[in-house]
Amino acid sequence: MNNTTTSVVMMDSPEAATIQTVTGWVDRHGHFWGDDESMARFAGSTHQHCDKNPEHGIRANNSYCDACFEERELTRFMAMERQPWDGVTMLNLHGTDTYFGDADDLRDYCTENGIYPEQLKLVVCTPNYPREIDGCDYYYDDLPDGGDLPLALQEAFDNLNEAIRASEPLSWSPGNIAAVISDDILTQSERQVLEARSNGE
């Protein structure tokens, strides 16, 4: 038998609650953060200095430091293995959504933007091929335990997978190898045009 008794405290009783004076940080929206100054300042601000390098300037609280990002990407690119470009494999301009499918694409980009190929941070892409389809996995929920697909359906999947294996890449993704571009990508006259443009002629 439980002899523990619980005392009754009425809502309007002085015992139920008392007025206390509390000191703490309040952000500019009026939210109380107690002794958490950092969160109060964060919640009450829109921008802040880069915490790694104040010389990078300010950034929005809900964003990242562009200068830090560029430094990290440059460090990552410089650490990559180098490989001569075969002139066929897709290239990516590191850290961007710009891709080059052949030498003509690369040449056009350089002449239009007044930049030499060797000045670009180019990465050799890796192909994304379609994945083969396992019919039993695809219809797993519909097959009985240990059951097989009907022969005609299995043959259809086999034919489909044969076509998938022979397929060209569906897309390309930036890889981890930096491309070394041959000097003869640009003709001598194209290089002279770029040089004249860089000299303000």
N, C-alpha and C positions, 0 to 999 in steps of 0.2 A: 504494500500500500504506500502511495506517495504522500508524504506529509508536507511537502514543499508548498508553501503558500505564496502567491504573487500579489503584491500590493496594488491597489487600484489608484491610478493618478488621473484625475480629471483633466480635460483639455483646458479648462479655464483656471486650473490651479497654478499658483506661482511656482510650484515645483516642476511643472511640465516644461517651462522654457524661461530663459533669462536673457536680458539684453547684454551683449558683450561689445566692446570696442575692438575692432580688428584692423590691423594695418597690413597692407599688401599692395602689389602692383596691379594697376587697372589700365587696360589698353584704351586707345582713343575711341573705341566703340562702347566702352563702359563695362567690358567683361573683366571680372576679378580673377587674378592669377596667383594670389597669395604671394609667396616669396620667389616665384618663378619669373624673374625679370626678363630672362631671355625669351620666353614664350610670349610674354606681354608685349615686348618690343616687336617681336616677329608678327604677332597678330595685329598690331596697331600700325605697321608700316607696309609700304608697297615695294620698296627697293632696299638693297643693301650693297655694301662694297664686297668685292670678291674676297673671300676669307683666306685664299691662298696667296693672292698678290693684289694688294690694294691699288697698284698702278694699272690694273686692268679696268678700272672704272667701276661703275655700278651696274647691277642687274636686277631684274624684277624678282621678287621672292618666289614666284611660281615658275621660274625659268632657271637656266644655268649660265655660267660665264662662257661667252663665246670664245674669248681669248684662251681660257683654260682648255676648252674643247679642241681648239685648233692646235694647241701645243701638244696635247695628248695624241691627236691624230697624226701630227708630224712625227712624233717620237715613234709611234707604231709603224708608220710607213718607212722611216729610216732603218728600222730594225728588220725589215722584211728581207728575205732572200731575193737576189736579183736574177732575172732570166731574160735572155734575148727574146724579143717578140717574134713570133713566126709569121706575122702579117695576116693571120687568119682568125685566131682565137679572139673572142670579144674582149675589149679593154674597158675598164671603168676609171673615170677620173676620181681618184680617191676622195671619199667623204662627200660625194655628190651623186646625183641621179643621172649624170652624163655618161653615155656609153658610146664606144666606137666599134663598128662592125668590120671596118677594113681601113686600109691606108688612106683611101680617098676621104673617108669621114674624118680621120685624124688631120689630114692635110687641110681640109676645108676649115676645121675648127681653128687650127693654128693661124691661117691667113686671115680669117674673119676677126680673130681676137688679138692679133698682133703678138703672138707668143711662139716661141720655139718648142718643138716637141720635147726636147731634153729638160725644159723648164716645168713640164707637167708631171704631176705625181700620178702615174698610170699603174694600174693593177691588172694583172692577168685574171680573167674571170674563170669560174668553174661552171660547167653546164648543169642544168637541172633537167634530168630526163624523166619521162613519165614512169610511174611505178607499175610493176606488173600486178595483176589482180588475181587473188586466190578465190576462186568461186565458192569454195566451202566456207572460207572466212566471211565472204560477202553475204552468204545466205545462212550464216551460222544459226540465227534465231529461228529459221524456218525448217532446218533439217533435224531429223531425229538424232539422238546420241549415236555417234559413230557412223551416221549415214553419209552417203555419197551423192553427188549430183547425178541427174540423168545423163546418160552417155552423150546425147546430142548437145546438151548444155555444156558439159565439160569440154567437148570438142570445140565449141564456140569460144569458150574462155581460152583454150590452148591457141586457137588461131588469133584471138585478140592479143594475147601475150606475145605471140611471135611478131605481130605488127608493132607492139610497144617496144620490143627489144631492137627493132630496126628503125625506130623513130629518131628524128633529129631532136636536139634539145628543145624543150618547151620555153626555156628562158635561161638567163645567165645571172650568176651572183658574183660579187667581188670576191676574189680569193685572197691568199696570203703571200702572193709572190709579186714583187714589183717588176714591171716590164722595162727592159732596156731597149730603146728605140734606135734603129739604124740611122746614121747621119744622112743617108740618101732618101729619107722619107720626103724631104723638101728638095726641090730642085735648086740649083744655084741662083736662078733668077728670083725664086720665091724667097730665098734667104736674103737676097739683096733688098727686096721690097720690105721685108720685116726690119732689116737693119736700118733702112732709110726712115721707116716709120718710127722706130725707137729713137732715132736721132732728130726727130721733128722735121724731117725734110718733106 
